[in-house]
Amino acid sequence: MALTSSTKYLADVLAGRVFIGSTAAAGVALPVETGTAVTFGLWNTTTNKNAIPLWISMAYVSGTIVVGGFGLANQACGFAIGTAAPLSAFTGGTPKNALLGYGAASAMQFTPSAATLSAGGTRCYLLGSAHEIATAGPGVSVIHHDFNGALVVPPGQLLFPCYSIAQTGVFSISMGWAEVPA
């Protein structure tokens, strides 16, 4: 099989610098963009690497949805968890290297379920997708967004998906990112 230009992340994947973080299949509810209860996030705790989000996919699983938009929020969290720190709790998960079977681990911290901010995040990126009705309809509700290099998570920053309005819809989420020298 010949590889074509449609394999735009291939060089980074083969170099072992692309990682994928996912929720459990049951999914998570997204916080409002100014919320403090993060349910999925990428935290750059390195001092010498940037995380470059490549894509994010979200699939509706259950719960009550409201009319509103999907986005990403960020918070400058520094490099440590603590009572007086911007990030007071963080449940870590293990992202998968996109070069399946490759041994390199991510240098970033990733949560597939829970982190607590002492102050709410700030929306930094609108994904361009929204719920147009407040009722789950028939069919598949999937959001997939390719960042095309439009976002960088520098050291000390936490990036997390959010919703523009409080809601209890639950989504199964996967996000891919590359780790490159800062």
Backbone torsions as a table, in degrees:
resi	resn	phi	psi	omega
1	MET	NA	128.4	178.3
2	ALA	-85.8	134.3	177.2
3	LEU	-83.3	139.8	-177.9
4	THR	-118.6	-177.6	-179.8
5	SER	-66.4	-10.7	178.8
6	SER	-72.3	-6.9	178.1
7	THR	-97.2	58.3	-170.9
8	LYS	-64.1	-22.3	179.4
9	TYR	-99.7	4.5	-171.4
10	LEU	-57.1	-45.3	-178.1
11	ALA	-60.9	-42.8	179.0
12	ASP	-69.4	-37.5	177.9
13	VAL	-64.6	-47.5	-179.4
14	LEU	-64.9	-27.0	176.7
15	ALA	-79.3	-5.3	178.0
16	GLY	77.3	21.0	-178.0
17	ARG	-108.2	13.8	177.1
18	VAL	-111.5	134.2	-177.0
19	PHE	-129.3	153.8	-179.5
20	ILE	-126.9	124.6	175.0
21	GLY	-110.3	137.4	-178.0
22	SER	-137.9	150.9	171.8
23	THR	-77.4	172.3	167.5
24	ALA	-65.6	160.5	-177.9
25	ALA	-57.4	-31.5	-179.0
26	ALA	-67.5	-20.2	175.7
27	GLY	82.5	-176.1	-179.2
28	VAL	-140.5	156.3	172.8
29	ALA	-85.1	138.4	-179.8
30	LEU	-84.1	139.1	176.2
31	PRO	-76.0	159.2	170.0
32	VAL	-67.0	153.6	-172.4
33	GLU	-57.9	-26.3	178.6
34	THR	-98.7	10.9	-176.4
35	GLY	-73.8	165.4	179.7
36	THR	-109.1	-10.6	-178.7
37	ALA	-98.9	89.9	-179.9
38	VAL	-76.9	135.2	-178.4
39	THR	-114.2	-3.6	178.2
40	PHE	-163.8	127.3	-178.0
41	GLY	-163.9	157.9	177.2
42	LEU	-119.2	119.5	-177.0
43	TRP	-117.2	121.0	179.9
44	ASN	-88.3	100.6	-179.6
45	THR	-99.7	8.8	176.9
46	THR	-85.3	166.0	173.8
47	THR	-109.8	-6.4	-173.8
48	ASN	-129.2	12.0	179.2
49	LYS	-134.6	152.1	169.4
50	ASN	-109.3	147.0	171.3
51	ALA	-100.6	128.4	179.0
52	ILE	-110.9	103.5	177.5
53	PRO	-60.4	131.8	179.9
54	LEU	-99.7	-48.0	-179.1
55	TRP	-156.9	160.4	172.4
56	ILE	-139.9	140.0	176.5
57	SER	-129.1	135.0	178.8
58	MET	-134.4	132.7	179.1
59	ALA	-122.2	129.7	178.2
60	TYR	-64.9	133.5	179.6
61	VAL	-111.9	-51.0	-176.8
62	SER	-169.1	-178.7	174.3
63	GLY	94.9	178.0	-178.1
64	THR	-91.5	126.3	178.0
65	ILE	-107.7	158.2	176.7
66	VAL	-129.9	161.7	177.8
67	VAL	-68.5	124.8	-178.5
68	GLY	174.1	-177.0	-173.9
69	GLY	-118.3	153.7	177.7
70	PHE	-93.7	142.0	178.3
71	GLY	-154.4	-170.4	174.1
72	LEU	-125.6	142.5	176.8
73	ALA	-121.2	160.6	177.7
74	ASN	-137.5	165.0	176.3
75	GLN	-152.1	134.6	172.8
76	ALA	-75.2	109.2	-174.8
77	CYS	-109.8	-4.7	-176.9
78	GLY	70.5	-144.1	-171.1
79	PHE	-128.1	5.0	-177.1
80	ALA	-140.6	153.3	176.0
81	ILE	-96.2	139.1	177.8
82	GLY	-172.8	162.7	-178.1
83	THR	-56.8	-43.4	-178.5
84	ALA	-95.4	2.3	-178.5
85	ALA	-83.7	161.6	176.5
86	PRO	-59.4	-26.4	178.7
87	LEU	-118.2	113.1	-175.2
88	SER	-98.2	-16.0	178.1
89	ALA	-153.8	147.1	-178.3
90	PHE	-154.2	117.4	176.7
91	THR	-95.7	107.8	-175.2
92	GLY	-78.4	152.3	174.0
93	GLY	-130.9	173.7	-179.0
94	THR	-113.9	110.0	176.4
95	PRO	-71.7	158.3	-179.2
96	LYS	-99.3	137.3	174.0
97	ASN	-70.0	134.3	-178.0
98	ALA	-70.0	-17.0	171.5
99	LEU	-88.0	87.5	-171.2
100	LEU	-53.6	129.0	-178.8
101	GLY	89.6	-5.8	179.5
102	TYR	-80.0	143.7	-172.1
103	GLY	-85.7	-10.2	-176.1
104	ALA	-65.8	135.4	177.6
105	ALA	-100.3	154.7	177.4
106	SER	-67.0	144.1	175.3
107	ALA	-87.4	-9.8	-177.7
108	MET	-89.4	163.2	170.5
109	GLN	-98.0	137.5	-177.1
110	PHE	-132.5	136.2	172.7
111	THR	-119.3	127.3	175.1
112	PRO	-93.3	4.9	-171.2
113	SER	-150.1	-40.6	-172.4
114	ALA	-161.8	134.4	170.1
115	ALA	-151.9	151.6	-178.2
116	THR	-123.8	123.4	176.4
117	LEU	-93.6	147.6	176.1
118	SER	-79.8	-23.2	174.1
119	ALA	-136.8	150.2	-176.0
120	GLY	-62.7	157.6	177.5
121	GLY	-77.7	179.8	177.9
122	THR	-129.1	128.9	179.2
123	ARG	-62.3	131.6	-179.6
124	CYS	-120.1	-12.4	-173.4
125	TYR	-158.0	123.1	175.2
126	LEU	-92.0	129.5	-176.6
127	LEU	-76.8	-13.2	179.2
128	GLY	82.0	13.2	177.7
129	SER	-124.7	150.6	-177.8
130	ALA	-154.3	164.8	168.3
131	HIS	-88.8	126.0	-179.5
132	GLU	-91.8	-18.8	176.5
133	ILE	-133.0	158.4	-176.9
134	ALA	-94.8	14.6	177.8
135	THR	-122.9	136.0	176.1
136	ALA	-66.7	127.3	-178.2
137	GLY	-106.2	178.4	177.9
138	PRO	-70.4	157.3	178.4
139	GLY	99.7	-173.9	-175.9
140	VAL	-101.7	130.4	177.2
141	SER	-109.5	100.1	-178.3
142	VAL	-128.6	138.3	175.3
143	ILE	-116.4	127.5	174.6
144	HIS	-131.0	130.4	-178.3
145	HIS	-133.4	130.8	175.6
146	ASP	-103.0	124.8	-175.1
147	PHE	-77.6	-22.0	-179.6
148	ASN	50.2	37.5	176.2
149	GLY	75.0	14.9	-175.2
150	ALA	-83.6	-0.5	-175.3
151	LEU	-144.0	139.6	177.0
152	VAL	-130.6	135.8	176.1
153	VAL	-106.4	97.8	-178.8
154	PRO	-77.6	171.0	179.2
155	PRO	-52.2	138.0	176.9
156	GLY	88.4	-4.0	-177.1
157	GLN	-100.3	144.9	173.1
158	LEU	-111.7	130.8	178.1
159	LEU	-118.4	133.3	-179.7
160	PHE	-148.0	146.6	176.6
161	PRO	-72.5	147.9	-177.6
162	CYS	-147.3	176.8	177.8
163	TYR	-128.8	152.0	-174.9
164	SER	-73.9	-18.4	-177.5
165	ILE	-136.1	145.5	177.5
166	ALA	-60.0	133.8	179.4
167	GLN	-157.8	168.7	-178.3
168	THR	-118.1	16.7	175.1
169	GLY	-61.7	142.6	-178.5
170	VAL	-111.5	134.4	-175.3
171	PHE	-130.7	138.7	170.9
172	SER	-88.1	129.0	-170.7
173	ILE	-127.8	141.7	168.3
174	SER	-134.2	142.1	176.5
175	MET	-138.6	139.9	176.5
176	GLY	-112.3	143.9	177.8
177	TRP	-146.9	154.2	174.4
178	ALA	-105.2	148.3	177.0
179	GLU	-113.7	118.3	-175.3
180	VAL	-129.3	156.2	178.9
181	PRO	-57.9	141.3	179.1
182	ALA	-77.7	NA	NA
